[in-house]
Structures are given as C-alpha cells and as structure tokens.
Amino acid sequence: MARLRWMTAGESHGPELVAIVEGIPAGMPLVAEDIDTDLKRRQRGYGRGGRMKIETDRVLLAAGVRGGETLGGPIALTIENRDHANWAGRMGPAPFAETPEPVTRPRPGHADLAGGLKYDRKDLRDILERASARETAARVAVGGVCRKLLGLLGIEVFAHVVSIGPVAASAQEGLSFEELRARVRASDLACADAEAETAMRAAILEAAHAGDTLGGVFEVVATGLPPGLGSHVQWDRKLDGRLAQALMSIQAIKGVEIGVGFEAARRRGSEVHDAIGYDGEARAFLRPTNRAGGLEGGITNGAPLICRAAMKPIATLKRALPSVDVHTKETFQAAHERSDICAVSAASVVGEAMVAITLADAVLEKFGGDSLAEMKRNADGYRAQMGAY
C-alpha cells in the first residue's frame, strides 16, 4: 500500500527548518516557486509579530528532485531561519562559551512547563523552541509538495478565515468556490467578507493595545475529490479521523469540525443528513446539500470537503499571566517572548497544508503508483469505474 511519510525538524531560532517527504511518485513537476507562494502567504496577516519582518521564507529543494521533476525517492526541504544570526551564543548545536540565561518562568497555555517536566529540562527554552509555531513553515513546505500532486489530479485545497475573536464573517455565504478563493487571496486576513475584515482588524488592534491576543476559526475546503478516499473498515483508516488529527496537531488549535459539525448535535436527523439523487446525464450520484462536509462513514462521497478549525488566542501575552519560577518556585509574571497578536490567517495556510498532506496520503493509498503517469492511469480507471457503477 503506497502511503505518504513525512517529518519535520528544527527549532524556532535554530539555523534552519528541515522536512523530508517520502512517497511522492517519480515524474511530478516540482520547483521551489511551487512552495514559496504558500510560505509567503503564511507570513502575511494583520496582527503578526516582528519575526515576520526578519524572515523571508524560501525553500531549498535539497534532495529528491532533478531538473524540475521528482525522482521517486525522499524529497528533502530546508528553510533558513534568518533570525538565527541574532541568537549567537544562545542557540545552535555547538557547546556555548558561556551558559545562556535560562528561561525559568513558564507561560500558561504553552508547552513550557509540561515539556520541561516531561523531558527534565531546567531551561525551558529547550522546550519552547521546538514547540513554537515557527515549525509550521516546514509543514507548509510539505503541504506545497502535496498540493502540487493533488492539483495534477484536479483536486484543489484552500482556506478562509470565518471569524476572529467576536467578529464573524457572513458575506462569503452564497459565493462560488472560485469567487471565495479569489477574495481570500486578495485579503490580508484571508477573509472573503471585506466588512468583517475591517471589524477584525479593529478587534486585533484593540487586543494589542490591551496587551492581549485573539484567536478565531478558519475553514478549509477541498474540491475535485473523487468518492472513495479513506475507508470505513478500521478506525485509523477513516478519513475524517485522520483530518481531525492533522488539524488538531497544529499549534493552538483546540477544536475541529467537519460539515455542520457541532451544530449537528442541535438538529434533528432530517435536518442533518444529505438526501441522495442521481444525474443520469452525468452518470453520478448527487446531493442537494452538503451538511456532511463531503465525508460519510470516513469516506469521501464526491462532494466538496469542508473542515473548520478553532484556534485559541496565542498564549504569549504582553500583559503576562501569573506563573511560578521552576527553579525558585516563587511567583512571577510569565516570561514574554516576541509573538503575534493574532495569527488565524497564518494558521489557515497551515490548515490548508495539513489537509493537503492528509488528502495526498489518501490519494496515494487509493491510487498508488511509482510514477505520476502510473498514478494518473489508476485514477482514470477508477473514475471510469465510478461512471459505470
């Protein structure tokens, strides 16, 4: 069974971020620009911190690609941390000439204390550097590779912000996916509702002046999916479970829903499930609604995939919360690291990447193939089978 394997490495202020992706078939066109576009989108957004003024993320395809095409082996991706130069003597693999001042006041809401206890690290920088959302740049790079593969099969993934703090967007309702995507790409906050975006910016500014932060909700949409990705036969093959894990693994994500999600618990069954029809001319089963979000029984049903993720407010606050020094056990205000006020728009790009990675895995599982040509033949044959059902 062909499957995707991937892993990231690197610390927030280390020399670079690294990712390795294995399972992409040979012969897939791939250049750095395919990935850099997404890396740039991850860095934009009103409410981002000073780090984004330092970094200009670009990927180096270090292995697995030759002459603009994948070779079928592992693909190595690296992204330089330009801010590493400002951390001389505090970060890096070589022994330090002088011991850096340790971080000893854990920030509530971060991995600082839990990670320090787990790994027995008295300098909490050993935890926070890897736990940082800076790691998601490597995920976006992996997602860019997977997005390329999906695109060659007619599958598109994009995300948009539906709320920030108390401000919810509504103007996106009724838009076609093409219109929605175009508006999102033109928005600094990845929001299709211009009026709501103005209110979101005001809410972010108000939070910044208060030394506080804001979270929100973003939605990821995937179109062009064939029926039959995922499976009902085992818990770990159900695609809805795999998507939920992928999205929940993003830093600060505290909730995931598919289709109408939690709203389904408040409705009757007749108001939740999607009726089934058949288009004889298209020779395809259709649903007039998509409350299931494109998934039934852990399997794609041919409708667009709709996932939403809720991001908590960033835990690094200028108006720090009370904490305890892990060395002295005295009460102090938590340590403050340079951070964003709101990063929901950036998180939406990471959400795109994680959904793209999960769908690429499901596509490889379904269609396999050592080369792109073989994979496309398998996919074409399956679509012909769907038409003859």
DRENKEMI-707465 format. One record per residue (C-alpha): x negated, y, z negated; residue number from 1; residue in three letters. Coordinates in pm, whole numbers. Layout:
// DRENKEMI-707465
u: X; v: Y; w: Z; num: NUM; residu: ALA;
...
// end
This chain:
// DRENKEMI-707465
u: 0; v: 0; w: 0; num: 1; residu: MET;
u: -155; v: 330; w: 110; num: 2; residu: ALA;
u: -146; v: 589; w: -167; num: 3; residu: ARG;
u: -299; v: 925; w: -237; num: 4; residu: LEU;
u: -561; v: 962; w: -509; num: 5; residu: ARG;
u: -696; v: 1294; w: -632; num: 6; residu: TRP;
u: -874; v: 1453; w: -923; num: 7; residu: MET;
u: -998; v: 1797; w: -1023; num: 8; residu: THR;
u: -1294; v: 1904; w: -1236; num: 9; residu: ALA;
u: -1431; v: 2232; w: -1364; num: 10; residu: GLY;
u: -1396; v: 2491; w: -1637; num: 11; residu: GLU;
u: -1241; v: 2837; w: -1614; num: 12; residu: SER;
u: -1577; v: 3017; w: -1638; num: 13; residu: HIS;
u: -1798; v: 2735; w: -1517; num: 14; residu: GLY;
u: -1988; v: 2752; w: -1186; num: 15; residu: PRO;
u: -1707; v: 2613; w: -970; num: 16; residu: GLU;
u: -1392; v: 2408; w: -946; num: 17; residu: LEU;
u: -1409; v: 2072; w: -770; num: 18; residu: VAL;
u: -1144; v: 1840; w: -627; num: 19; residu: ALA;
u: -1162; v: 1506; w: -449; num: 20; residu: ILE;
u: -874; v: 1375; w: -239; num: 21; residu: VAL;
u: -863; v: 1019; w: -106; num: 22; residu: GLU;
u: -602; v: 861; w: 119; num: 23; residu: GLY;
u: -567; v: 1123; w: 393; num: 24; residu: ILE;
u: -578; v: 940; w: 727; num: 25; residu: PRO;
u: -851; v: 998; w: 982; num: 26; residu: ALA;
u: -795; v: 1239; w: 1269; num: 27; residu: GLY;
u: -596; v: 1504; w: 1082; num: 28; residu: MET;
u: -694; v: 1859; w: 1186; num: 29; residu: PRO;
u: -821; v: 2049; w: 882; num: 30; residu: LEU;
u: -1017; v: 2372; w: 841; num: 31; residu: VAL;
u: -1082; v: 2589; w: 535; num: 32; residu: ALA;
u: -833; v: 2851; w: 655; num: 33; residu: GLU;
u: -551; v: 2598; w: 616; num: 34; residu: ASP;
u: -618; v: 2603; w: 243; num: 35; residu: ILE;
u: -741; v: 2960; w: 188; num: 36; residu: ASP;
u: -399; v: 3104; w: 275; num: 37; residu: THR;
u: -243; v: 2926; w: -23; num: 38; residu: ASP;
u: -534; v: 3016; w: -252; num: 39; residu: LEU;
u: -480; v: 3382; w: -166; num: 40; residu: LYS;
u: -108; v: 3360; w: -239; num: 41; residu: ARG;
u: -183; v: 3205; w: -578; num: 42; residu: ARG;
u: -387; v: 3513; w: -673; num: 43; residu: GLN;
u: -123; v: 3773; w: -591; num: 44; residu: ARG;
u: 168; v: 3893; w: -801; num: 45; residu: GLY;
u: 259; v: 4188; w: -1022; num: 46; residu: TYR;
u: 157; v: 4116; w: -1380; num: 47; residu: GLY;
u: -159; v: 3921; w: -1301; num: 48; residu: ARG;
u: -468; v: 3990; w: -1514; num: 49; residu: GLY;
u: -815; v: 4129; w: -1447; num: 50; residu: GLY;
u: -957; v: 3791; w: -1347; num: 51; residu: ARG;
u: -782; v: 3816; w: -1010; num: 52; residu: MET;
u: -979; v: 4135; w: -938; num: 53; residu: LYS;
u: -1301; v: 3937; w: -975; num: 54; residu: ILE;
u: -1221; v: 3619; w: -787; num: 55; residu: GLU;
u: -1169; v: 3587; w: -413; num: 56; residu: THR;
u: -1087; v: 3220; w: -390; num: 57; residu: ASP;
u: -1204; v: 3036; w: -81; num: 58; residu: ARG;
u: -1252; v: 2665; w: -39; num: 59; residu: VAL;
u: -1562; v: 2484; w: 84; num: 60; residu: LEU;
u: -1490; v: 2155; w: 258; num: 61; residu: LEU;
u: -1793; v: 1970; w: 125; num: 62; residu: ALA;
u: -1719; v: 1617; w: 247; num: 63; residu: ALA;
u: -1469; v: 1408; w: 439; num: 64; residu: GLY;
u: -1424; v: 1649; w: 733; num: 65; residu: VAL;
u: -1629; v: 1669; w: 1050; num: 66; residu: ARG;
u: -1573; v: 1902; w: 1342; num: 67; residu: GLY;
u: -1238; v: 2016; w: 1206; num: 68; residu: GLY;
u: -1095; v: 1664; w: 1161; num: 69; residu: GLU;
u: -1067; v: 1432; w: 862; num: 70; residu: THR;
u: -1275; v: 1116; w: 870; num: 71; residu: LEU;
u: -1054; v: 890; w: 659; num: 72; residu: GLY;
u: -1283; v: 898; w: 357; num: 73; residu: GLY;
u: -1265; v: 1110; w: 41; num: 74; residu: PRO;
u: -1237; v: 1484; w: 101; num: 75; residu: ILE;
u: -1442; v: 1699; w: -140; num: 76; residu: ALA;
u: -1329; v: 2056; w: -206; num: 77; residu: LEU;
u: -1511; v: 2322; w: -407; num: 78; residu: THR;
u: -1409; v: 2674; w: -513; num: 79; residu: ILE;
u: -1668; v: 2911; w: -657; num: 80; residu: GLU;
u: -1595; v: 3086; w: -987; num: 81; residu: ASN;
u: -1744; v: 3430; w: -921; num: 82; residu: ARG;
u: -1680; v: 3529; w: -1285; num: 83; residu: ASP;
u: -1932; v: 3264; w: -1394; num: 84; residu: HIS;
u: -2208; v: 3520; w: -1333; num: 85; residu: ALA;
u: -2064; v: 3731; w: -1616; num: 86; residu: ASN;
u: -2082; v: 3439; w: -1860; num: 87; residu: TRP;
u: -2457; v: 3373; w: -1853; num: 88; residu: ALA;
u: -2567; v: 3229; w: -2185; num: 89; residu: GLY;
u: -2214; v: 3123; w: -2277; num: 90; residu: ARG;
u: -2112; v: 2880; w: -2002; num: 91; residu: MET;
u: -2299; v: 2626; w: -1792; num: 92; residu: GLY;
u: -2444; v: 2275; w: -1825; num: 93; residu: PRO;
u: -2795; v: 2364; w: -1947; num: 94; residu: ALA;
u: -2873; v: 2397; w: -2320; num: 95; residu: PRO;
u: -2829; v: 2754; w: -2448; num: 96; residu: PHE;
u: -3126; v: 2960; w: -2560; num: 97; residu: ALA;
u: -2902; v: 3093; w: -2838; num: 98; residu: GLU;
u: -2582; v: 2936; w: -2963; num: 99; residu: THR;
u: -2288; v: 3140; w: -2827; num: 100; residu: PRO;
u: -2042; v: 3283; w: -3076; num: 101; residu: GLU;
u: -1776; v: 3015; w: -3113; num: 102; residu: PRO;
u: -1402; v: 3062; w: -3067; num: 103; residu: VAL;
u: -1255; v: 2959; w: -3402; num: 104; residu: THR;
u: -911; v: 3122; w: -3410; num: 105; residu: ARG;
u: -672; v: 2904; w: -3203; num: 106; residu: PRO;
u: -395; v: 3073; w: -3006; num: 107; residu: ARG;
u: -41; v: 2950; w: -3079; num: 108; residu: PRO;
u: 107; v: 2789; w: -2770; num: 109; residu: GLY;
u: -229; v: 2688; w: -2622; num: 110; residu: HIS;
u: -419; v: 2359; w: -2634; num: 111; residu: ALA;
u: -687; v: 2520; w: -2855; num: 112; residu: ASP;
u: -608; v: 2360; w: -3192; num: 113; residu: LEU;
u: -458; v: 2031; w: -3073; num: 114; residu: ALA;
u: -751; v: 1979; w: -2835; num: 115; residu: GLY;
u: -1009; v: 2079; w: -3095; num: 116; residu: GLY;
u: -867; v: 1823; w: -3338; num: 117; residu: LEU;
u: -846; v: 1551; w: -3072; num: 118; residu: LYS;
u: -1198; v: 1593; w: -2933; num: 119; residu: TYR;
u: -1364; v: 1707; w: -3259; num: 120; residu: ASP;
u: -1489; v: 2035; w: -3109; num: 121; residu: ARG;
u: -1561; v: 2315; w: -3356; num: 122; residu: LYS;
u: -1599; v: 2575; w: -3079; num: 123; residu: ASP;
u: -1253; v: 2591; w: -2924; num: 124; residu: LEU;
u: -1399; v: 2727; w: -2600; num: 125; residu: ARG;
u: -1481; v: 2363; w: -2525; num: 126; residu: ASP;
u: -1105; v: 2308; w: -2503; num: 127; residu: ILE;
u: -963; v: 2631; w: -2363; num: 128; residu: LEU;
u: -1200; v: 2643; w: -2066; num: 129; residu: GLU;
u: -1059; v: 2323; w: -1917; num: 130; residu: ARG;
u: -702; v: 2381; w: -2038; num: 131; residu: ALA;
u: -695; v: 2717; w: -1861; num: 132; residu: SER;
u: -459; v: 2765; w: -1566; num: 133; residu: ALA;
u: -768; v: 2854; w: -1361; num: 134; residu: ARG;
u: -777; v: 2478; w: -1293; num: 135; residu: GLU;
u: -467; v: 2517; w: -1076; num: 136; residu: THR;
u: -674; v: 2676; w: -799; num: 137; residu: ALA;
u: -817; v: 2329; w: -737; num: 138; residu: ALA;
u: -465; v: 2183; w: -731; num: 139; residu: ARG;
u: -359; v: 2441; w: -475; num: 140; residu: VAL;
u: -655; v: 2336; w: -261; num: 141; residu: ALA;
u: -547; v: 1971; w: -280; num: 142; residu: VAL;
u: -192; v: 2083; w: -204; num: 143; residu: GLY;
u: -316; v: 2265; w: 106; num: 144; residu: GLY;
u: -460; v: 1941; w: 242; num: 145; residu: VAL;
u: -132; v: 1761; w: 172; num: 146; residu: CYS;
u: 74; v: 2045; w: 319; num: 147; residu: ARG;
u: -120; v: 2003; w: 644; num: 148; residu: LYS;
u: -36; v: 1631; w: 656; num: 149; residu: LEU;
u: 331; v: 1691; w: 581; num: 150; residu: LEU;
u: 355; v: 1965; w: 842; num: 151; residu: GLY;
u: 237; v: 1726; w: 1112; num: 152; residu: LEU;
u: 538; v: 1509; w: 1025; num: 153; residu: LEU;
u: 780; v: 1802; w: 1034; num: 154; residu: GLY;
u: 801; v: 1845; w: 656; num: 155; residu: ILE;
u: 774; v: 2195; w: 506; num: 156; residu: GLU;
u: 741; v: 2293; w: 139; num: 157; residu: VAL;
u: 789; v: 2643; w: -1; num: 158; residu: PHE;
u: 885; v: 2800; w: -334; num: 159; residu: ALA;
u: 1054; v: 3116; w: -455; num: 160; residu: HIS;
u: 1100; v: 3284; w: -791; num: 161; residu: VAL;
u: 1460; v: 3283; w: -914; num: 162; residu: VAL;
u: 1412; v: 3458; w: -1249; num: 163; residu: SER;
u: 1156; v: 3639; w: -1463; num: 164; residu: ILE;
u: 1244; v: 3698; w: -1826; num: 165; residu: GLY;
u: 1608; v: 3809; w: -1840; num: 166; residu: PRO;
u: 1622; v: 3913; w: -1472; num: 167; residu: VAL;
u: 1777; v: 3661; w: -1231; num: 168; residu: ALA;
u: 1778; v: 3681; w: -851; num: 169; residu: ALA;
u: 2100; v: 3624; w: -657; num: 170; residu: SER;
u: 2059; v: 3776; w: -309; num: 171; residu: ALA;
u: 1885; v: 3458; w: -189; num: 172; residu: GLN;
u: 2213; v: 3266; w: -207; num: 173; residu: GLU;
u: 2355; v: 3204; w: 138; num: 174; residu: GLY;
u: 2026; v: 3264; w: 320; num: 175; residu: LEU;
u: 1894; v: 3005; w: 563; num: 176; residu: SER;
u: 1572; v: 2837; w: 458; num: 177; residu: PHE;
u: 1391; v: 3026; w: 735; num: 178; residu: GLU;
u: 1519; v: 3362; w: 606; num: 179; residu: GLU;
u: 1446; v: 3267; w: 248; num: 180; residu: LEU;
u: 1088; v: 3167; w: 326; num: 181; residu: ARG;
u: 1025; v: 3487; w: 524; num: 182; residu: ALA;
u: 1148; v: 3707; w: 240; num: 183; residu: ARG;
u: 944; v: 3518; w: -16; num: 184; residu: VAL;
u: 623; v: 3550; w: 183; num: 185; residu: ARG;
u: 676; v: 3928; w: 206; num: 186; residu: ALA;
u: 738; v: 3967; w: -168; num: 187; residu: SER;
u: 468; v: 4039; w: -423; num: 188; residu: ASP;
u: 662; v: 3834; w: -678; num: 189; residu: LEU;
u: 767; v: 3557; w: -435; num: 190; residu: ALA;
u: 1128; v: 3668; w: -483; num: 191; residu: CYS;
u: 1380; v: 3691; w: -198; num: 192; residu: ALA;
u: 1600; v: 3942; w: -381; num: 193; residu: ASP;
u: 1449; v: 4292; w: -343; num: 194; residu: ALA;
u: 1676; v: 4449; w: -604; num: 195; residu: GLU;
u: 1598; v: 4178; w: -858; num: 196; residu: ALA;
u: 1227; v: 4210; w: -782; num: 197; residu: GLU;
u: 1237; v: 4578; w: -878; num: 198; residu: THR;
u: 1401; v: 4487; w: -1208; num: 199; residu: ALA;
u: 1148; v: 4207; w: -1261; num: 200; residu: MET;
u: 858; v: 4450; w: -1219; num: 201; residu: ARG;
u: 1016; v: 4682; w: -1476; num: 202; residu: ALA;
u: 1057; v: 4393; w: -1720; num: 203; residu: ALA;
u: 692; v: 4290; w: -1674; num: 204; residu: ILE;
u: 574; v: 4648; w: -1731; num: 205; residu: LEU;
u: 784; v: 4674; w: -2046; num: 206; residu: GLU;
u: 637; v: 4349; w: -2178; num: 207; residu: ALA;
u: 285; v: 4471; w: -2101; num: 208; residu: ALA;
u: 338; v: 4793; w: -2296; num: 209; residu: HIS;
u: 462; v: 4583; w: -2589; num: 210; residu: ALA;
u: 151; v: 4360; w: -2578; num: 211; residu: GLY;
u: 375; v: 4070; w: -2482; num: 212; residu: ASP;
u: 427; v: 3828; w: -2191; num: 213; residu: THR;
u: 712; v: 3692; w: -1977; num: 214; residu: LEU;
u: 799; v: 3356; w: -1822; num: 215; residu: GLY;
u: 1060; v: 3260; w: -1566; num: 216; residu: GLY;
u: 1193; v: 2999; w: -1326; num: 217; residu: VAL;
u: 1086; v: 2909; w: -973; num: 218; residu: PHE;
u: 1243; v: 2678; w: -718; num: 219; residu: GLU;
u: 1058; v: 2452; w: -475; num: 220; residu: VAL;
u: 1227; v: 2348; w: -150; num: 221; residu: VAL;
u: 1114; v: 2077; w: 92; num: 222; residu: ALA;
u: 1280; v: 2042; w: 432; num: 223; residu: THR;
u: 1241; v: 1783; w: 708; num: 224; residu: GLY;
u: 1223; v: 1486; w: 471; num: 225; residu: LEU;
u: 1349; v: 1156; w: 607; num: 226; residu: PRO;
u: 1573; v: 934; w: 395; num: 227; residu: PRO;
u: 1384; v: 660; w: 214; num: 228; residu: GLY;
u: 1085; v: 819; w: 39; num: 229; residu: LEU;
u: 1046; v: 681; w: -313; num: 230; residu: GLY;
u: 1223; v: 373; w: -444; num: 231; residu: SER;
u: 1482; v: 258; w: -695; num: 232; residu: HIS;
u: 1313; v: -72; w: -780; num: 233; residu: VAL;
u: 1073; v: 36; w: -1059; num: 234; residu: GLN;
u: 1060; v: 332; w: -1296; num: 235; residu: TRP;
u: 725; v: 458; w: -1170; num: 236; residu: ASP;
u: 829; v: 448; w: -804; num: 237; residu: ARG;
u: 1132; v: 674; w: -847; num: 238; residu: LYS;
u: 1050; v: 995; w: -664; num: 239; residu: LEU;
u: 1249; v: 1219; w: -897; num: 240; residu: ASP;
u: 1043; v: 1094; w: -1192; num: 241; residu: GLY;
u: 719; v: 1146; w: -1000; num: 242; residu: ARG;
u: 819; v: 1500; w: -906; num: 243; residu: LEU;
u: 919; v: 1581; w: -1262; num: 244; residu: ALA;
u: 582; v: 1462; w: -1394; num: 245; residu: GLN;
u: 396; v: 1657; w: -1126; num: 246; residu: ALA;
u: 574; v: 1982; w: -1204; num: 247; residu: LEU;
u: 564; v: 1935; w: -1582; num: 248; residu: MET;
u: 187; v: 1885; w: -1560; num: 249; residu: SER;
u: 143; v: 2250; w: -1455; num: 250; residu: ILE;
u: 21; v: 2467; w: -1740; num: 251; residu: GLN;
u: 310; v: 2643; w: -1926; num: 252; residu: ALA;
u: 590; v: 2451; w: -1752; num: 253; residu: ILE;
u: 845; v: 2342; w: -2012; num: 254; residu: LYS;
u: 1140; v: 2217; w: -1807; num: 255; residu: GLY;
u: 1218; v: 2065; w: -1465; num: 256; residu: VAL;
u: 1548; v: 2004; w: -1291; num: 257; residu: GLU;
u: 1648; v: 1863; w: -953; num: 258; residu: ILE;
u: 1959; v: 1973; w: -766; num: 259; residu: GLY;
u: 2214; v: 2122; w: -1005; num: 260; residu: VAL;
u: 2003; v: 1978; w: -1288; num: 261; residu: GLY;
u: 2120; v: 2060; w: -1639; num: 262; residu: PHE;
u: 2439; v: 2213; w: -1501; num: 263; residu: GLU;
u: 2548; v: 1860; w: -1405; num: 264; residu: ALA;
u: 2592; v: 1782; w: -1775; num: 265; residu: ALA;
u: 2859; v: 2053; w: -1800; num: 266; residu: ARG;
u: 3062; v: 1949; w: -1493; num: 267; residu: ARG;
u: 3291; v: 1661; w: -1407; num: 268; residu: ARG;
u: 3165; v: 1391; w: -1174; num: 269; residu: GLY;
u: 3382; v: 1516; w: -889; num: 270; residu: SER;
u: 3202; v: 1849; w: -916; num: 271; residu: GLU;
u: 2852; v: 1696; w: -918; num: 272; residu: VAL;
u: 2828; v: 1418; w: -662; num: 273; residu: HIS;
u: 2798; v: 1484; w: -288; num: 274; residu: ASP;
u: 3056; v: 1335; w: -53; num: 275; residu: ALA;
u: 2921; v: 1134; w: 241; num: 276; residu: ILE;
u: 3013; v: 1184; w: 605; num: 277; residu: GLY;
u: 2881; v: 1064; w: 941; num: 278; residu: TYR;
u: 2787; v: 1262; w: 1252; num: 279; residu: ASP;
u: 2834; v: 1026; w: 1546; num: 280; residu: GLY;
u: 2658; v: 1252; w: 1793; num: 281; residu: GLU;
u: 2350; v: 1292; w: 1572; num: 282; residu: ALA;
u: 2386; v: 932; w: 1451; num: 283; residu: ARG;
u: 2316; v: 1042; w: 1096; num: 284; residu: ALA;
u: 2485; v: 1039; w: 757; num: 285; residu: PHE;
u: 2559; v: 1387; w: 627; num: 286; residu: LEU;
u: 2663; v: 1555; w: 302; num: 287; residu: ARG;
u: 2858; v: 1882; w: 296; num: 288; residu: PRO;
u: 2693; v: 1973; w: -37; num: 289; residu: THR;
u: 2350; v: 1908; w: -187; num: 290; residu: ASN;
u: 2408; v: 1904; w: -561; num: 291; residu: ARG;
u: 2178; v: 1601; w: -588; num: 292; residu: ALA;
u: 1890; v: 1812; w: -456; num: 293; residu: GLY;
u: 1802; v: 1562; w: -184; num: 294; residu: GLY;
u: 1745; v: 1265; w: -417; num: 295; residu: LEU;
u: 1972; v: 975; w: -510; num: 296; residu: GLU;
u: 1851; v: 676; w: -709; num: 297; residu: GLY;
u: 1495; v: 804; w: -695; num: 298; residu: GLY;
u: 1502; v: 803; w: -313; num: 299; residu: ILE;
u: 1524; v: 1092; w: -66; num: 300; residu: THR;
u: 1860; v: 1097; w: 113; num: 301; residu: ASN;
u: 1768; v: 1324; w: 406; num: 302; residu: GLY;
u: 1895; v: 1648; w: 256; num: 303; residu: ALA;
u: 1652; v: 1925; w: 155; num: 304; residu: PRO;
u: 1468; v: 1857; w: -170; num: 305; residu: LEU;
u: 1545; v: 2118; w: -437; num: 306; residu: ILE;
u: 1341; v: 2129; w: -761; num: 307; residu: CYS;
u: 1324; v: 2401; w: -1025; num: 308; residu: ARG;
u: 1067; v: 2452; w: -1300; num: 309; residu: ALA;
u: 1086; v: 2673; w: -1608; num: 310; residu: ALA;
u: 766; v: 2848; w: -1715; num: 311; residu: MET;
u: 727; v: 2969; w: -2071; num: 312; residu: LYS;
u: 573; v: 3312; w: -2142; num: 313; residu: PRO;
u: 193; v: 3298; w: -2133; num: 314; residu: ILE;
u: 61; v: 3218; w: -2480; num: 315; residu: ALA;
u: -231; v: 3464; w: -2483; num: 316; residu: THR;
u: -88; v: 3783; w: -2634; num: 317; residu: LEU;
u: -248; v: 4122; w: -2689; num: 318; residu: LYS;
u: -16; v: 4152; w: -2988; num: 319; residu: ARG;
u: -157; v: 3832; w: -3126; num: 320; residu: ALA;
u: 38; v: 3592; w: -3346; num: 321; residu: LEU;
u: -93; v: 3474; w: -3684; num: 322; residu: PRO;
u: -340; v: 3185; w: -3680; num: 323; residu: SER;
u: -598; v: 3019; w: -3903; num: 324; residu: VAL;
u: -974; v: 3014; w: -3856; num: 325; residu: ASP;
u: -1067; v: 2648; w: -3808; num: 326; residu: VAL;
u: -1396; v: 2695; w: -3996; num: 327; residu: HIS;
u: -1297; v: 2909; w: -4297; num: 328; residu: THR;
u: -923; v: 2818; w: -4299; num: 329; residu: LYS;
u: -848; v: 3187; w: -4359; num: 330; residu: GLU;
u: -551; v: 3355; w: -4194; num: 331; residu: THR;
u: -636; v: 3575; w: -3895; num: 332; residu: PHE;
u: -474; v: 3703; w: -3581; num: 333; residu: GLN;
u: -526; v: 3457; w: -3296; num: 334; residu: ALA;
u: -818; v: 3508; w: -3058; num: 335; residu: ALA;
u: -741; v: 3709; w: -2745; num: 336; residu: HIS;
u: -877; v: 3609; w: -2405; num: 337; residu: GLU;
u: -823; v: 3820; w: -2092; num: 338; residu: ARG;
u: -494; v: 3699; w: -1949; num: 339; residu: SER;
u: -191; v: 3770; w: -1732; num: 340; residu: ASP;
u: 131; v: 3933; w: -1846; num: 341; residu: ILE;
u: 338; v: 3722; w: -1608; num: 342; residu: CYS;
u: 226; v: 3454; w: -1364; num: 343; residu: ALA;
u: 553; v: 3299; w: -1246; num: 344; residu: VAL;
u: 485; v: 3390; w: -882; num: 345; residu: SER;
u: 143; v: 3223; w: -903; num: 346; residu: ALA;
u: 298; v: 2921; w: -1073; num: 347; residu: ALA;
u: 543; v: 2891; w: -784; num: 348; residu: SER;
u: 249; v: 2843; w: -545; num: 349; residu: VAL;
u: 109; v: 2575; w: -778; num: 350; residu: VAL;
u: 457; v: 2419; w: -783; num: 351; residu: GLY;
u: 450; v: 2405; w: -403; num: 352; residu: GLU;
u: 114; v: 2230; w: -422; num: 353; residu: ALA;
u: 229; v: 1970; w: -675; num: 354; residu: MET;
u: 543; v: 1891; w: -477; num: 355; residu: VAL;
u: 339; v: 1870; w: -155; num: 356; residu: ALA;
u: 92; v: 1632; w: -323; num: 357; residu: ILE;
u: 373; v: 1413; w: -456; num: 358; residu: THR;
u: 552; v: 1404; w: -121; num: 359; residu: LEU;
u: 228; v: 1327; w: 65; num: 360; residu: ALA;
u: 178; v: 1033; w: -171; num: 361; residu: ASP;
u: 533; v: 913; w: -97; num: 362; residu: ALA;
u: 480; v: 957; w: 278; num: 363; residu: VAL;
u: 158; v: 754; w: 266; num: 364; residu: LEU;
u: 334; v: 491; w: 60; num: 365; residu: GLU;
u: 612; v: 466; w: 318; num: 366; residu: LYS;
u: 428; v: 502; w: 648; num: 367; residu: PHE;
u: 64; v: 417; w: 570; num: 368; residu: GLY;
u: -190; v: 419; w: 848; num: 369; residu: GLY;
u: -567; v: 459; w: 859; num: 370; residu: ASP;
u: -539; v: 722; w: 1132; num: 371; residu: SER;
u: -296; v: 1005; w: 1186; num: 372; residu: LEU;
u: -187; v: 852; w: 1517; num: 373; residu: ALA;
u: -101; v: 523; w: 1346; num: 374; residu: GLU;
u: 89; v: 704; w: 1072; num: 375; residu: MET;
u: 292; v: 902; w: 1325; num: 376; residu: LYS;
u: 381; v: 582; w: 1513; num: 377; residu: ARG;
u: 502; v: 427; w: 1190; num: 378; residu: ASN;
u: 709; v: 735; w: 1108; num: 379; residu: ALA;
u: 859; v: 750; w: 1459; num: 380; residu: ASP;
u: 951; v: 382; w: 1438; num: 381; residu: GLY;
u: 1120; v: 435; w: 1104; num: 382; residu: TYR;
u: 1321; v: 731; w: 1234; num: 383; residu: ARG;
u: 1434; v: 515; w: 1527; num: 384; residu: ALA;
u: 1544; v: 253; w: 1276; num: 385; residu: GLN;
u: 1745; v: 519; w: 1088; num: 386; residu: MET;
u: 1923; v: 614; w: 1411; num: 387; residu: GLY;
u: 2017; v: 253; w: 1481; num: 388; residu: ALA;
u: 2149; v: 186; w: 1128; num: 389; residu: TYR;
// end
